[in-house]
Amino acid sequence: MTVDPALPILSPVEARVLGVLVEKQRTVPDSYPLTLNSLLAGCNQKTSRQPVMELSEAEVQDALESLRRRSLVDETSGGRVLRYGHNADRVLRIPSQSLILLTVLMLRGPQTAGELRIASDRMHNFADISSVEAFLDEMAERAAGALVVKLPRLPGARESRWAHLLGGPVAAEVLAAAPAALPAGATDAGELAALRERVDRLEAEVAALRGALAKVCGELGIEAG
């Protein structure tokens, strides 16, 4: 397995910022491109993020500038504030389904194909796990270099996890780390993922309502509280 030398090597913060931009483009399109405040909130979400981060505005701005220099992010002016969008699909030259899987890996860390299918549901409805695996295999076997890697199966695990390679080779501690423990009452990863999806859907609805409110306030010339 080789990693494409032409690909950008992203820091954890850059991967989080890029992942949020791709995710929000598909889950809250009315609010995309994102303002800095919306992007910061998405980066610091407590759900559907592994690891959970507490980034500052300055850290997100630095990551945006770095991504912009590598053509992965565009900056546009919308109303009174700057907005940010991604160019990941064009730079990486992969289909949208592959980009969605890559995004989930950037935002949630290593996942099995089954977990990826559930976590991707709001961005794309994969027909079955086999279709997820087909896109993963394609990214792992790219002639120019792999974008993802299949990790060794952990003791007692039924499925192998996948990890992205946009941050460079997978660290040894990631290879050895077990998935996060399930909370009380969750019987398996699928149930936990479904719970996370419901929370994400509610967060998306709140974000959409906030975006609509901001738009109305802007048209009326008043500042949203």
N, CA, C and O of each residue as an XYZ file, in Angstrom:
900
protein
N       0.841     -1.198      0.000
C       0.000      0.000      0.000
C       0.873      1.244      0.000
O       1.794      1.348      0.810
N       0.602      2.192     -0.894
C       1.321      3.459     -0.928
C       0.317      4.593     -0.819
O      -0.836      4.469     -1.232
N       0.784      5.708     -0.251
C      -0.042      6.903     -0.142
C       0.354      7.846     -1.258
O       1.542      8.045     -1.508
N      -0.626      8.430     -1.933
C      -0.364      9.345     -3.030
C       0.499     10.500     -2.537
O       0.062     11.257     -1.670
N       1.747     10.661     -3.078
C       2.610     11.738     -2.596
C       2.092     13.123     -2.952
O       2.521     14.115     -2.362
N       1.162     13.202     -3.923
C       0.618     14.497     -4.310
C      -0.492     14.963     -3.375
O      -0.895     16.125     -3.422
N      -0.990     14.064     -2.526
C      -2.083     14.422     -1.637
C      -1.588     15.271     -0.471
O      -0.472     15.080      0.012
N      -2.426     16.215     -0.017
C      -2.046     16.998      1.157
C      -2.073     16.141      2.416
O      -2.964     15.308      2.582
N      -1.105     16.340      3.297
C      -1.124     15.677      4.599
C      -1.781     16.642      5.579
O      -1.259     17.724      5.847
N      -2.909     16.245      6.097
C      -3.692     17.135      6.945
C      -3.391     16.916      8.417
O      -3.166     15.790      8.861
N      -3.391     18.001      9.159
C      -3.321     17.911     10.614
C      -4.689     17.481     11.122
O      -5.666     17.554     10.376
N      -4.788     17.032     12.378
C      -6.101     16.671     12.926
C      -7.113     17.808     12.841
O      -8.292     17.566     12.584
N      -6.669     19.040     13.053
C      -7.590     20.176     12.987
C      -8.037     20.415     11.554
O      -9.214     20.678     11.308
N      -7.111     20.325     10.608
C      -7.473     20.509      9.197
C      -8.448     19.431      8.731
O      -9.395     19.714      7.998
N      -8.206     18.187      9.166
C      -9.120     17.096      8.798
C     -10.506     17.337      9.383
O     -11.510     17.063      8.724
N     -10.573     17.843     10.607
C     -11.869     18.131     11.233
C     -12.594     19.234     10.465
O     -13.786     19.114     10.184
N     -11.888     20.296     10.128
C     -12.505     21.412      9.402
C     -13.009     20.953      8.042
O     -14.142     21.254      7.666
N     -12.183     20.232      7.306
C     -12.582     19.764      5.986
C     -13.766     18.803      6.090
O     -14.707     18.889      5.302
N     -13.721     17.899      7.053
C     -14.813     16.960      7.231
C     -16.129     17.646      7.544
O     -17.173     17.250      7.025
N     -16.093     18.663      8.379
C     -17.316     19.387      8.732
C     -17.891     20.099      7.510
O     -19.107     20.109      7.322
N     -17.047     20.687      6.689
C     -17.523     21.380      5.494
C     -18.248     20.409      4.549
O     -19.309     20.726      4.013
N     -17.659     19.229      4.358
C     -18.312     18.239      3.482
C     -19.622     17.769      4.098
O     -20.639     17.678      3.411
N     -19.595     17.471      5.393
C     -20.793     16.980      6.075
C     -21.929     17.988      6.008
O     -23.053     17.633      5.651
N     -21.650     19.235      6.344
C     -22.713     20.233      6.423
C     -23.232     20.616      5.046
O     -24.382     21.036      4.918
N     -22.405     20.481      4.012
C     -22.896     20.739      2.657
C     -24.076     19.837      2.330
O     -24.994     20.234      1.613
N     -24.043     18.615      2.864
C     -25.071     17.634      2.546
C     -26.188     17.566      3.584
O     -27.318     17.213      3.245
N     -25.900     17.893      4.828
C     -26.922     17.756      5.868
C     -27.682     19.047      6.134
O     -28.845     18.998      6.534
N     -27.056     20.200      5.924
C     -27.749     21.487      6.091
C     -27.416     22.390      4.896
O     -26.783     23.432      5.064
N     -27.837     21.993      3.699
C     -27.457     22.743      2.490
C     -27.900     24.200      2.500
O     -27.257     25.040      1.869
N     -28.982     24.516      3.201
C     -29.449     25.905      3.234
C     -28.483     26.819      3.979
O     -28.504     28.035      3.789
N     -27.636     26.236      4.826
C     -26.670     27.031      5.600
C     -25.269     26.990      4.995
O     -24.339     27.581      5.544
N     -25.115     26.301      3.878
C     -23.803     26.124      3.244
C     -23.672     27.071      2.060
O     -24.644     27.278      1.333
N     -22.476     27.659      1.845
C     -21.226     27.600      2.615
C     -21.403     28.114      4.035
O     -22.335     28.862      4.334
N     -20.486     27.696      4.905
C     -20.618     27.963      6.331
C     -19.920     29.249      6.746
O     -18.877     29.616      6.205
N     -20.520     29.922      7.720
C     -19.818     31.017      8.377
C     -18.778     30.433      9.330
O     -18.808     29.240      9.633
N     -17.874     31.260      9.794
C     -16.860     30.791     10.734
C     -17.506     30.271     12.011
O     -17.071     29.257     12.557
N     -18.539     30.955     12.490
C     -19.201     30.502     13.721
C     -19.860     29.140     13.544
O     -19.763     28.286     14.425
N     -20.529     28.930     12.413
C     -21.170     27.640     12.151
C     -20.134     26.534     12.020
O     -20.330     25.423     12.513
N     -19.034     26.850     11.354
C     -17.963     25.866     11.182
C     -17.345     25.503     12.527
O     -17.082     24.331     12.794
N     -17.114     26.492     13.366
C     -16.552     26.241     14.690
C     -17.476     25.353     15.512
O     -17.019     24.432     16.189
N     -18.775     25.629     15.452
C     -19.747     24.807     16.189
C     -19.727     23.374     15.683
O     -19.801     22.436     16.477
N     -19.627     23.194     14.371
C     -19.573     21.851     13.809
C     -18.321     21.102     14.204
O     -18.363     19.894     14.439
N     -17.209     21.807     14.279
C     -15.945     21.177     14.681
C     -15.980     20.724     16.135
O     -15.387     19.706     16.490
N     -16.678     21.484     16.970
C     -16.692     21.201     18.409
C     -17.939     20.442     18.869
O     -18.213     20.375     20.067
N     -18.693     19.873     17.928
C     -19.856     19.061     18.307
C     -19.447     17.962     19.281
O     -18.345     17.420     19.204
N     -20.348     17.649     20.188
C     -20.094     16.563     21.137
C     -20.574     15.222     20.600
O     -20.162     14.174     21.096
N     -21.450     15.245     19.582
C     -21.943     14.006     18.986
C     -21.316     13.806     17.612
O     -20.962     14.768     16.931
N     -21.183     12.543     17.217
C     -20.671     12.179     15.893
C     -19.269     12.711     15.638
O     -18.905     13.004     14.499
N     -18.486     12.833     16.700
C     -17.108     13.296     16.567
C     -16.201     12.427     17.444
O     -16.482     12.197     18.620
N     -15.122     11.960     16.851
C     -14.133     11.197     17.601
C     -12.746     11.528     17.056
O     -12.437     11.170     15.920
N     -11.904     12.202     17.839
C     -12.178     12.622     19.214
C     -13.004     13.902     19.256
O     -13.071     14.636     18.270
N     -13.633     14.167     20.400
C     -14.288     15.454     20.622
C     -13.201     16.503     20.787
O     -12.225     16.286     21.504
N     -13.370     17.641     20.122
C     -12.372     18.709     20.176
C     -12.973     19.964     20.784
O     -14.190     20.153     20.780
N     -12.112     20.809     21.301
C     -12.493     22.127     21.797
C     -11.598     23.144     21.100
O     -10.691     23.711     21.708
N     -11.864     23.363     19.829
C     -11.025     24.245     19.028
C     -11.402     25.707     19.269
O     -12.551     26.027     19.572
N     -10.424     26.569     19.130
C     -10.675     28.000     19.224
C     -10.929     28.553     17.823
O     -10.632     27.904     16.821
N     -11.479     29.750     17.776
C     -11.716     30.404     16.488
C     -10.411     30.581     15.721
O     -10.377     30.408     14.502
N      -9.338     30.924     16.429
C      -8.038     31.129     15.774
C      -7.524     29.832     15.157
O      -6.951     29.851     14.068
N      -7.722     28.711     15.839
C      -7.263     27.423     15.310
C      -8.015     27.059     14.032
O      -7.424     26.555     13.077
N      -9.307     27.315     14.023
C     -10.106     27.018     12.830
C      -9.705     27.950     11.690
O      -9.622     27.514     10.542
N      -9.457     29.215     11.985
C      -9.026     30.154     10.949
C      -7.671     29.746     10.358
O      -7.477     29.814      9.144
N      -6.744     29.325     11.207
C      -5.439     28.870     10.715
C      -5.598     27.655      9.802
O      -4.944     27.561      8.763
N      -6.474     26.727     10.199
C      -6.711     25.538      9.378
C      -7.348     25.923      8.040
O      -6.978     25.379      7.000
N      -8.286     26.841      8.062
C      -8.918     27.301      6.826
C      -7.889     27.911      5.879
O      -7.916     27.652      4.676
N      -6.995     28.710      6.415
C      -5.978     29.334      5.570
C      -5.060     28.291      4.957
O      -4.711     28.383      3.780
N      -4.667     27.302      5.747
C      -3.818     26.226      5.238
C      -4.543     25.423      4.151
O      -3.953     25.098      3.121
N      -5.809     25.108      4.379
C      -6.593     24.368      3.390
C      -6.832     25.199      2.133
O      -6.857     24.664      1.025
N      -7.005     26.493      2.308
C      -7.219     27.376      1.152
C      -5.982     27.417      0.263
O      -6.096     27.420     -0.963
N      -4.801     27.450      0.875
C      -3.563     27.476      0.083
C      -3.411     26.216     -0.761
O      -2.763     26.235     -1.808
N      -4.019     25.111     -0.294
C      -3.926     23.851     -1.037
C      -5.177     23.576     -1.876
O      -5.410     22.455     -2.329
N      -5.979     24.637     -2.070
C      -7.167     24.596     -2.930
C      -8.264     23.685     -2.410
O      -9.191     23.361     -3.152
N      -8.185     23.264     -1.159
C      -9.222     22.400     -0.589
C     -10.410     23.195     -0.066
O     -11.489     22.640      0.142
N     -10.213     24.502      0.146
C     -11.274     25.358      0.684
C     -11.342     26.641     -0.129
O     -10.319     27.183     -0.547
N     -12.563     27.118     -0.346
C     -12.820     28.411     -0.978
C     -13.439     29.354      0.033
O     -14.184     28.937      0.920
N     -13.119     30.634     -0.114
C     -13.694     31.672      0.741
C     -14.561     32.572     -0.110
O     -14.118     33.075     -1.143
N     -15.806     32.781      0.320
C     -16.722     33.646     -0.416
C     -17.355     34.631      0.550
O     -17.412     34.395      1.757
N     -17.831     35.741     -0.003
C     -18.514     36.716      0.841
C     -20.008     36.534      0.654
O     -20.504     36.528     -0.472
N     -20.723     36.385      1.761
C     -22.174     36.220      1.711
C     -22.817     37.142      2.730
O     -22.736     36.899      3.935
N     -23.452     38.195      2.250
C     -24.023     39.155      3.190
C     -22.925     39.921      3.895
O     -22.054     40.513      3.258
N     -22.974     39.903      5.215
C     -22.004     40.671      5.999
C     -20.829     39.839      6.474
O     -19.906     40.379      7.085
N     -20.837     38.544      6.211
C     -19.785     37.681      6.748
C     -19.179     36.826      5.645
O     -19.796     36.585      4.607
N     -17.951     36.374      5.896
C     -17.303     35.449      4.980
C     -17.862     34.050      5.184
O     -18.227     33.669      6.296
N     -17.922     33.299      4.106
C     -18.394     31.922      4.174
C     -17.373     31.003      3.512
O     -16.601     31.423      2.650
N     -17.387     29.737      3.935
C     -16.361     28.799      3.500
C     -16.998     27.526      2.942
O     -17.950     26.986      3.504
N     -16.447     27.067      1.825
C     -16.874     25.819      1.211
C     -15.651     24.990      0.851
O     -14.526     25.487      0.901
N     -15.863     23.738      0.489
C     -14.743     22.841      0.207
C     -14.639     22.517     -1.285
O     -15.607     22.659     -2.032
N     -13.459     22.084     -1.700
C     -13.199     21.588     -3.049
C     -12.644     20.170     -2.988
O     -11.933     19.746     -3.899
N     -12.960     19.435     -1.929
C     -12.335     18.128     -1.704
C     -12.583     17.161     -2.854
O     -11.687     16.409     -3.238
N     -13.797     17.177     -3.405
C     -14.094     16.223     -4.476
C     -13.220     16.454     -5.697
O     -12.768     15.500     -6.330
N     -12.978     17.738     -6.036
C     -12.144     18.038     -7.201
C     -10.671     17.756     -6.936
O      -9.974     17.225     -7.800
N     -10.198     18.109     -5.750
C      -8.778     17.910     -5.437
C      -8.451     16.423     -5.319
O      -7.420     15.975     -5.822
N      -9.314     15.660     -4.662
C      -9.044     14.234     -4.440
C      -9.431     13.372     -5.642
O      -8.972     12.239     -5.779
N     -10.281     13.923     -6.508
C     -10.704     13.209     -7.725
C     -11.348     11.860     -7.390
O     -10.932     10.816     -7.893
N     -12.354     11.904     -6.546
C     -13.081     10.693     -6.164
C     -14.572     10.977     -6.257
O     -14.984     12.132     -6.154
N     -15.396      9.940     -6.452
C     -16.852     10.151     -6.518
C     -17.415     10.589     -5.176
O     -16.773     10.436     -4.136
N     -18.611     11.128     -5.213
C     -19.212     11.671     -3.997
C     -19.394     10.605     -2.917
O     -19.250     10.898     -1.731
N     -19.709      9.366     -3.318
C     -19.897      8.309     -2.319
C     -18.601      8.051     -1.546
O     -18.626      7.861     -0.330
N     -17.480      8.047     -2.252
C     -16.183      7.837     -1.597
C     -15.850      8.998     -0.673
O     -15.338      8.798      0.429
N     -16.146     10.221     -1.128
C     -15.871     11.397     -0.300
C     -16.681     11.354      0.987
O     -16.185     11.748      2.042
N     -17.916     10.883      0.912
C     -18.759     10.794      2.104
C     -18.167      9.804      3.107
O     -18.120     10.087      4.304
N     -17.722      8.657      2.629
C     -17.096      7.675      3.524
C     -15.820      8.249      4.130
O     -15.556      8.068      5.319
N     -15.038      8.933      3.321
C     -13.812      9.554      3.813
C     -14.130     10.605      4.871
O     -13.404     10.745      5.855
N     -15.212     11.334      4.665
C     -15.632     12.362      5.619
C     -15.992     11.757      6.970
O     -15.590     12.272      8.013
N     -16.748     10.667      6.948
C     -17.114     10.009      8.205
C     -15.861      9.534      8.940
O     -15.780      9.647     10.163
N     -14.893      9.010      8.207
C     -13.651      8.570      8.851
C     -12.887      9.746      9.443
O     -12.275      9.611     10.502
N     -12.912     10.899      8.778
C     -12.237     12.082      9.316
C     -12.920     12.587     10.575
O     -12.260     13.057     11.502
N     -14.242     12.488     10.607
C     -15.001     13.045     11.728
C     -15.140     12.088     12.901
O     -15.215     12.530     14.048
N     -15.177     10.772     12.635
C     -15.492      9.814     13.687
C     -14.384      8.816     13.979
O     -14.527      7.984     14.875
N     -13.278      8.882     13.238
C     -12.212      7.924     13.466
C     -12.507      6.588     12.802
O     -13.490      6.466     12.072
N     -11.666      5.582     13.047
C     -11.831      4.273     12.407
C     -13.215      3.682     12.633
O     -13.758      3.739     13.737
N     -13.781      3.108     11.561
C     -15.128      2.538     11.597
C     -15.150      1.258     10.771
O     -14.355      1.091      9.846
N     -16.061      0.366     11.111
C     -16.301     -0.799     10.271
C     -17.176     -0.372      9.089
O     -17.755      0.715      9.097
N     -17.265     -1.233      8.080
C     -18.108     -0.917      6.935
C     -19.566     -0.749      7.352
O     -20.270      0.117      6.834
N     -20.014     -1.581      8.292
C     -21.388     -1.463      8.778
C     -21.630     -0.149      9.492
O     -22.662      0.491      9.288
N     -20.687      0.259     10.329
C     -20.817      1.538     11.024
C     -20.790      2.697     10.039
O     -21.520      3.674     10.205
N     -19.953      2.591      9.018
C     -19.865      3.651      8.007
C     -21.190      3.795      7.258
O     -21.624      4.907      6.961
N     -21.821      2.676      6.960
C     -23.101      2.739      6.241
C     -24.144      3.487      7.072
O     -24.867      4.330      6.542
N     -24.226      3.187      8.360
C     -25.195      3.860      9.224
C     -24.842      5.337      9.389
O     -25.711      6.204      9.296
N     -23.565      5.615      9.633
C     -23.138      6.994      9.884
C     -23.268      7.878      8.648
O     -23.378      9.098      8.769
N     -23.257      7.275      7.462
C     -23.341      8.035      6.212
C     -24.770      8.310      5.778
O     -24.994      9.019      4.796
N     -25.735      7.762      6.493
C     -27.113      7.727      6.012
C     -27.668      9.099      5.660
O     -28.405      9.228      4.682
N     -27.332     10.127      6.435
C     -27.879     11.462      6.171
C     -27.235     12.116      4.965
O     -27.791     13.058      4.400
N     -26.067     11.628      4.562
C     -25.384     12.184      3.394
C     -25.605     11.353      2.137
O     -25.695     11.893      1.035
N     -25.692     10.028      2.310
C     -25.944      9.137      1.176
C     -26.463      7.809      1.713
O     -25.962      7.282      2.706
N     -27.477      7.284      1.037
C     -28.077      6.016      1.458
C     -27.446      4.876      0.659
O     -27.866      4.584     -0.460
N     -26.436      4.239      1.245
C     -25.819      3.087      0.596
C     -26.778      1.905      0.653
O     -27.395      1.644      1.686
N     -26.897      1.200     -0.453
C     -27.870      0.107     -0.550
C     -27.593     -0.996      0.455
O     -28.519     -1.543      1.054
N     -26.313     -1.325      0.643
C     -25.944     -2.397      1.561
C     -24.473     -2.251      1.931
O     -23.775     -1.381      1.412
N     -24.013     -3.109      2.830
C     -22.621     -3.037      3.275
C     -21.664     -3.348      2.129
O     -20.560     -2.805      2.078
N     -22.078     -4.216      1.213
C     -21.211     -4.563      0.083
C     -20.874     -3.339     -0.759
O     -19.752     -3.206     -1.247
N     -21.837     -2.453     -0.927
C     -21.566     -1.249     -1.716
C     -20.591     -0.332     -0.991
O     -19.753      0.308     -1.626
N     -20.692     -0.262      0.336
C     -19.720      0.508      1.127
C     -18.333     -0.080      0.955
O     -17.368      0.652      0.734
N     -18.227     -1.396      1.055
C     -16.939     -2.056      0.933
C     -16.333     -1.864     -0.452
O     -15.114     -1.764     -0.590
N     -17.174     -1.813     -1.469
C     -16.667     -1.620     -2.831
C     -15.988     -0.262     -2.977
O     -14.918     -0.162     -3.579
N     -16.607      0.786     -2.427
C     -15.993      2.115     -2.496
C     -14.735      2.179     -1.632
O     -13.758      2.825     -2.012
N     -14.749      1.520     -0.480
C     -13.560      1.490      0.372
C     -12.409      0.769     -0.333
O     -11.273      1.243     -0.326
N     -12.712     -0.373     -0.936
C     -11.675     -1.118     -1.652
C     -11.093     -0.288     -2.787
O      -9.888     -0.318     -3.037
N     -11.951      0.447     -3.465
C     -11.488      1.296     -4.572
C     -10.529      2.370     -4.073
O      -9.510      2.640     -4.708
N     -10.857      2.986     -2.933
C      -9.969      4.019     -2.382
C      -8.668      3.420     -1.853
O      -7.622      4.067     -1.886
N      -8.740      2.180     -1.363
C      -7.542      1.533     -0.820
C      -6.601      1.051     -1.914
O      -5.407      0.864     -1.677
N      -7.144      0.848     -3.123
C      -6.350      0.263     -4.201
C      -6.076      1.240     -5.336
O      -5.708      0.824     -6.434
N      -6.251      2.537     -5.084
C      -5.986      3.537     -6.120
C      -4.568      3.412     -6.650
O      -3.625      3.226     -5.881
N      -4.417      3.513     -7.957
C      -3.089      3.415     -8.554
C      -2.186      4.546     -8.077
O      -0.982      4.357     -7.906
N      -2.772      5.723     -7.864
C      -1.977      6.881     -7.433
C      -1.585      6.802     -5.968
O      -0.685      7.517     -5.528
N      -2.245      5.947     -5.213
C      -1.969      5.839     -3.786
C      -3.242      5.736     -2.988
O      -4.272      6.288     -3.374
N      -3.180      5.035     -1.882
C      -4.381      4.762     -1.082
C      -4.851      5.991     -0.316
O      -4.055      6.820      0.125
N      -6.178      6.080     -0.172
C      -6.799      7.111      0.661
C      -7.288      6.542      1.983
O      -7.465      7.280      2.951
N      -7.507      5.228      2.027
C      -7.966      4.558      3.248
C      -7.185      3.264      3.415
O      -6.557      2.775      2.476
N      -7.234      2.723      4.614
C      -6.562      1.452      4.885
C      -7.448      0.604      5.783
O      -8.113      1.120      6.682
N      -7.453     -0.690      5.538
C      -8.195     -1.624      6.378
C      -7.291     -2.048      7.517
O      -6.208     -2.588      7.290
N      -7.732     -1.806      8.742
C      -6.911     -2.083      9.912
C      -7.006     -3.562     10.297
O      -8.007     -4.217     10.010
N      -5.968     -4.081     10.944
C      -6.037     -5.465     11.433
C      -7.213     -5.633     12.389
O      -7.502     -4.747     13.193
N      -7.880     -6.764     12.296
C      -9.040     -7.009     13.154
C      -8.599     -7.130     14.605
O      -7.641     -7.834     14.921
N      -9.306     -6.439     15.474
C      -8.985     -6.490     16.901
C      -9.437     -7.817     17.497
O     -10.383     -8.424     16.995
N      -8.777     -8.281     18.562
C      -9.192     -9.537     19.207
C     -10.660     -9.496     19.615
O     -11.094     -8.554     20.279
N     -11.423    -10.507     19.223
C     -12.831    -10.584     19.576
C     -13.759     -9.811     18.665
O     -14.979     -9.933     18.782
N     -13.200     -9.004     17.744
C     -14.049     -8.217     16.841
C     -14.519     -9.063     15.670
O     -13.795     -9.936     15.191
N     -15.739     -8.800     15.213
C     -16.283     -9.546     14.081
C     -15.913     -8.907     12.746
O     -15.855     -9.591     11.724
N     -15.664     -7.602     12.749
C     -15.341     -6.892     11.512
C     -14.073     -6.073     11.700
O     -13.743     -5.652     12.809
N     -13.381     -5.858     10.610
C     -12.223     -4.966     10.622
C     -12.680     -3.526     10.459
O     -13.695     -3.251      9.819
N     -11.929     -2.623     11.039
C     -12.217     -1.202     10.887
C     -11.392     -0.626      9.738
O     -10.391     -1.205      9.314
N     -11.838      0.526      9.250
C     -11.126      1.269      8.216
C     -10.705      2.623      8.779
O     -11.373      3.170      9.656
N      -9.595      3.161      8.272
C      -9.125      4.487      8.682
C      -8.708      5.257      7.435
O      -8.320      4.656      6.433
N      -8.786      6.585      7.494
C      -8.349      7.397      6.357
C      -6.851      7.664      6.449
O      -6.248      7.541      7.515
N      -6.267      8.029      5.321
C      -4.823      8.275      5.245
C      -4.505      9.727      4.889
O      -3.373     10.028      4.511
N      -5.472     10.627      5.001
C      -5.217     12.030      4.679
C      -4.302     12.695      5.700
O      -3.733     13.753      5.435
N      -4.164     12.075      6.861
C      -3.236     12.587      7.860
C      -1.907     11.856      7.836
O      -1.097     12.016      8.750
N      -1.667     11.047      6.796
C      -0.459     10.246      6.726
C      -0.728      8.837      7.246
O      -1.874      8.493      7.536
N       0.312      8.025      7.364
C       0.134      6.647      7.853
C      -0.551      6.615      9.208
O      -0.380      7.517     10.028
N      -1.328      5.565      9.429
C      -2.082      5.430     10.677
C      -1.120      5.187     11.835
O      -0.225      4.347     11.751
N      -1.320      5.933     12.912
C      -0.439      5.820     14.081
C      -0.626      4.483     14.770
O      -1.700      3.884     14.706
N       0.413      4.024     15.421
C       0.378      2.719     16.084
C      -0.703      2.656     17.145
O      -1.332      1.613     17.325
N      -0.930      3.759     17.854
C      -1.938      3.736     18.914
C      -3.353      3.593     18.336
O      -4.242      3.044     18.987
N      -3.551      4.088     17.116
C      -4.855      3.914     16.471
C      -5.051      2.462     16.068
O      -6.149      1.920     16.197
N      -3.990      1.832     15.582
C      -4.071      0.429     15.192
C      -4.467     -0.455     16.363
O      -5.202     -1.428     16.198
N      -3.973     -0.107     17.553
C      -4.197     -0.955     18.726
C      -5.424     -0.564     19.527
O      -5.877     -1.327     20.380
N      -5.972      0.622     19.262
C      -7.062      1.127     20.096
C      -8.361      0.409     19.798
O      -8.709      0.175     18.640
N      -9.074      0.063     20.858
C     -10.397     -0.539     20.705
C     -11.410      0.559     20.476
O     -11.177      1.697     20.885
N     -12.538      0.256     19.830
C     -13.595      1.249     19.667
C     -14.090      1.736     21.022
O     -13.963      1.045     22.033
N     -14.653      2.935     21.023
C     -15.168      3.512     22.267
C     -16.222      2.594     22.877
O     -17.010      1.971     22.166
N     -16.220      2.523     24.200
C     -17.172      1.665     24.895
C     -18.593      2.155     24.679
O     -18.838      3.358     24.597
N     -19.519      1.226     24.589
C     -20.919      1.579     24.424
C     -21.502      2.058     25.742
O     -21.148      1.534     26.798
N     -22.395      3.050     25.701
C     -23.024      3.510     26.932
C     -24.031      2.486     27.427
O     -24.457      1.597     26.690
N     -24.401      2.632     28.694
C     -25.389      1.721     29.268
C     -26.681      1.782     28.469
O     -27.158      2.862     28.123
N     -27.245      0.610     28.179
C     -28.488      0.566     27.434
C     -28.315      0.370     25.949
O     -29.282      0.044     25.261
N     -27.091      0.562     25.418
C     -26.851      0.336     23.995
C     -26.323     -1.071     23.827
O     -25.308     -1.432     24.425
N     -26.998     -1.867     23.023
C     -26.628     -3.271     22.910
C     -25.566     -3.518     21.871
O     -24.862     -4.524     21.955
N     -25.417     -2.635     20.885
C     -24.386     -2.833     19.880
C     -24.077     -1.507     19.207
O     -24.723     -0.492     19.470
N     -23.065     -1.533     18.323
C     -22.640     -0.305     17.657
C     -23.739      0.261     16.770
O     -23.857      1.477     16.624
N     -24.552     -0.627     16.169
C     -25.621     -0.146     15.309
C     -26.643      0.666     16.080
O     -27.112      1.699     15.602
N     -26.991      0.199     17.276
C     -27.964      0.923     18.101
C     -27.404      2.276     18.519
O     -28.113      3.282     18.496
N     -26.130      2.296     18.901
C     -25.507      3.552     19.295
C     -25.459      4.519     18.117
O     -25.735      5.708     18.272
N     -25.107      4.005     16.942
C     -25.041      4.861     15.766
C     -26.409      5.432     15.424
O     -26.522      6.593     15.032
N     -27.446      4.615     15.573
C     -28.800      5.099     15.296
C     -29.180      6.228     16.246
O     -29.811      7.204     15.841
N     -28.791      6.087     17.515
C     -29.053      7.141     18.491
C     -28.322      8.417     18.105
O     -28.881      9.512     18.169
N     -27.066      8.263     17.703
C     -26.300      9.437     17.279
C     -26.947     10.108     16.070
O     -26.982     11.335     15.978
N     -27.460      9.291     15.139
C     -28.085      9.850     13.955
C     -29.311     10.673     14.316
O     -29.550     11.720     13.716
N     -30.092     10.213     15.292
C     -31.269     10.984     15.702
C     -30.855     12.322     16.307
O     -31.483     13.350     16.055
N     -29.802     12.297     17.098
C     -29.304     13.551     17.682
C     -28.792     14.469     16.581
O     -29.056     15.671     16.601
N     -28.061     13.910     15.618
C     -27.549     14.711     14.506
C     -28.688     15.350     13.719
O     -28.604     16.508     13.309
N     -29.757     14.575     13.514
C     -30.886     15.101     12.737
C     -31.518     16.279     13.455
O     -31.888     17.269     12.824
N     -31.642     16.178     14.767
C     -32.191     17.293     15.536
C     -31.274     18.504     15.475
O     -31.740     19.636     15.350
N     -29.960     18.264     15.566
C     -29.015     19.376     15.472
C     -29.092     20.048     14.114
O     -29.002     21.272     14.013
N     -29.259     19.241     13.061
C     -29.366     19.791     11.716
C     -30.614     20.652     11.575
O     -30.581     21.707     10.942
N     -31.723     20.195     12.172
C     -32.962     20.969     12.101
C     -32.814     22.303     12.832
O     -33.294     23.334     12.362
N     -32.148     22.272     13.985
C     -31.918     23.516     14.730
C     -31.043     24.467     13.920
O     -31.306     25.669     13.863
N     -29.978     23.907     13.279
C     -29.090     24.740     12.470
C     -29.842     25.357     11.297
O     -29.616     26.516     10.950
N     -30.746     24.574     10.682
C     -31.525     25.091      9.558
C     -32.449     26.217     10.010
O     -32.602     27.219      9.312
N     -33.064     26.050     11.180
C     -33.937     27.096     11.704
C     -33.147     28.361     12.019
O     -33.611     29.472     11.763
N     -31.952     28.184     12.573
C     -31.114     29.353     12.852
C     -30.730     30.068     11.565
O     -30.721     31.298     11.506
N     -30.411     29.279     10.521
C     -30.059     29.878      9.244
C     -31.222     30.657      8.660
O     -31.037     31.752      8.129
N     -32.434     30.089      8.756
C     -33.616     30.777      8.242
C     -33.879     32.064      9.011
O     -34.239     33.086      8.426
N     -33.692     32.005     10.344
C     -33.887     33.191     11.169
C     -32.890     34.280     10.805
O     -33.251     35.452     10.694
N     -31.628     33.886     10.619
C     -30.596     34.862     10.254
C     -30.910     35.512      8.910
O     -30.690     36.709      8.725
N     -31.433     34.707      7.963
C     -31.777     35.230      6.646
C     -32.909     36.256      6.748
O     -32.850     37.315      6.123
N     -33.938     35.936      7.537
C     -35.060     36.859      7.705
C     -34.604     38.144      8.377
O     -34.983     39.244      7.977
N     -33.774     37.977      9.419
C     -33.273     39.167     10.123
C     -32.432     40.044      9.192
O     -32.492     41.273      9.245
N     -31.642     39.373      8.333
C     -30.831     40.134      7.392
C     -31.676     40.916      6.419
O     -31.352     42.056      6.086
N     -32.769     40.310      5.955
C     -33.660     41.003      5.029
C     -34.360     42.186      5.695
O     -34.657     43.195      5.055
N     -34.620     42.035      7.010
C     -35.286     43.114      7.756
C     -34.310     44.149      8.286
O     -34.714     45.184      8.815
N     -32.990     43.856      8.140
C     -32.001     44.800      8.619
C     -31.828     44.821     10.113
O     -31.406     45.829     10.680
N     -32.153     43.703     10.766
C     -31.964     43.626     12.206
C     -30.985     42.512     12.518
O     -30.752     41.626     11.696
N     -30.419     42.564     13.700
C     -29.428     41.550     14.105
C     -30.124     40.435     14.866
O     -30.892     40.676     15.797
N     -29.834     39.194     14.441
C     -30.437     38.051     15.122
C     -29.851     37.909     16.505
O     -28.640     38.040     16.681
N     -30.694     37.643     17.497
C     -30.223     37.474     18.871
C     -29.609     36.144     19.066
O     -29.156     35.828     20.167
